[in-house]
């Protein structure tokens, strides 16, 4: 449903997108994961026909984005980083207006507005001005607006930035339901847990380029195996802990920069039990010990050399 081939976009001397290639199947959630300035928003703007690429080709639902931008807009919806609702209108009026802009007709626009108000749990606030909505309500209304025209393809540009956990979970449920019913979703995000929860496929973007792509499980597997993570009560026990754990695992443990945590590369669950016994016998006091599997945090750090920017706009 979405094809991008060697898309390039520059602003002056800045190469915002540098040869982007994407292939997104129908009815899936595809995640673009990356830090601020990685080129995620510019990529979405090109695919949504809001700006033309300098070079390359983009096709959405079989329609060439550059040659037929108006046709593309008929089959897609877009919810950007910032809410596009009109503060002076009520929730119902916002959706009704969007329906009329889609040429649904007065009756059909009202019917569609009522459907979406129910779907997004906004019925009780339907006749209040949007300026009085909470952040989560505004984002739900914004997403509802993007769905008025029943789009085949939905672009979501960091849709949950700044939301509380409950509001974020509600939007996640809606996005998953959309994909389950056949809508193709391209999602940009900086939230690792969001990409892990929703996306069947993830492309990690940095510097305008895709530096890795695959399912969350594959990306995590590519980083490497799991690790035994041991948090010590006292820094003074670090050297002893390293010696004990190294002897058990046959590899040298990695002390964490905080110097109260030691990581041992391993996928062996039995090592955890042995480590508890050996550390206790050596008099090493442990605050926490667990076998951790690789996370998207590990993927992000390994690929970009820095941790994800959580909560950034």
C-alpha positions, 0 to 999 in steps of 0.5 A: 500500500505504500512504496517509497523508492530512493526518496530525497528531500533537502532544505538548503544544505540540510539533507533531511531525507537521503534515499528512503526506501519503504515497502508497507503491506496492506493492513499492517502497522509500519513504524519509523523509529528515530530521534529528533531530526532523523527525517521521520516527519519529512518522510511522512510529509512527502508520502502524504503529498504535503511536500514534493521530493527532490528525487525518488518515487512514492506510491500510496494505494497504487497512486503516484504521490507526485503526479496525482496528489489530490487522488492520494489525499482521497484515500489517506488520513493524516494526524500530525504531531500537533492537533489540527482541531478547531478550538472554537468548535465543539467536538461534534462540529469539528468532525461534521466540518471535516465530513463536509470537506470530504463532500459526504453531504450533511446527513452522512457527515453527521452520521459519521461524526456520531460514529466516531464520537462513540468510537473514541469515547467522546460522546459526553464531551461532544458539545463542548468546545475543543479548547476545553478538552484535555490533551488526550481528548484532543488527540483522540478527536484529531485521530477521529478527524483523520478517519472521517473519510474512511482512509485506506492508508493512515499516517500518524506522526508521533500521535501520542507525544505528551500523552499520559499512559492511559490516553496513550493506551487508548490510542494504541488500542484504536490503531491496532483495531484499524490495522486489524480491519484492513487499514494500513498505518505508517507510524512515526514515533520516538517511544520504543514501547509504542513501536514494540507494541504496535508495529509488525515491521520497524525501520530505524531512521537516522540522518535521513537514512534507514539504518536497520529494518525488520520486525521488533523481534528480529531487530532485538535478536540482531543486537545479541543475546540476553544478559544477566543484570545484577545490581549491588547494594555496595559499590565496594563489592564490585570487584568480587562480583565481577570475579564470581560472575566471570567464573560462572559465565566464562566471560568477563562481566561488564560493569555499568557506568554507575558502578553498582550494576554488573551485566553478564552476556548470557541466555542461560536461565540456570546461570541466574540461580547459580549466581544468586548462590555464588554471590551470597556465598561470597558475601556480596549483597544484591539489590536486584538480579534478573535475566533481561532480554534485548529491548528496542532500547538496546537496538536503538543504542546499538544502532545510533550510539545514543539512547532514545529521546523519551518524551521529546516533541 
